[in-house]
Amino acid sequence: MRPTETARRTDILDRATLVLNRSWRPVHVTTVRRALCMVFREAARIVCPESLSTYTFDEWVLQPVMMADRAVRSPSIRIQAPEVVLLVHYDRIPCHEAPFTRRNLFLRDDFTCQYCGRRCSTDHLSVDHVLPRSRGGNTSWENCVLACVGCNARKADRTLKEAGLHLLRPPVRPRWTPYLNLRPSQRMDSWARFAPEQKRRSASTS
Ligand SMILES: [Zn+2]
């Protein structure tokens, strides 16, 4: 196999696949590699997003590859990378809480200063404690927001009232979604029918 083909195959195996539970509710997003392993172990079936038909690994191998850029090739087979898989046994909805991380805070606040509403690059934004740490404010979803350099300097070690600043919206723990930690560009259009919140999210941020 030529090096370029190896690289391309690795890339496809690392792309995202939506995982549905037995009741067709999205539970998380995995890689094509892991999804294919689950299907191979018969823990999941591949879903055709258009027809909603489901396939075992052996059945999927017989399906034509419709999108050349999503083809997984090996010396012996050529199959389409699954966009959606359905778990055969798992019927629960995970009750994960969105972990409080710097990255997730940037996603929650959409790279926007929560004081002046300016959208900035990461270098121009910092994590601001609404109630300053020096006043007993903790590092949590409810007390941290993104602030631009200017607003951060203006607020300094003061409370909102003292600094005469207002928040665009109250900081809250974001609702967990299967797309947490996934950039919009990594999501597949075909997932929208299984996950209405994906549409709502893009509608609310546009
Ligand atoms: Zn600002």
Residues whose N, C-alpha, C, O or C-beta is under 5 A from the ligand:
A	BS01	ZN	C113 Y115 C116 G117 C148 C151
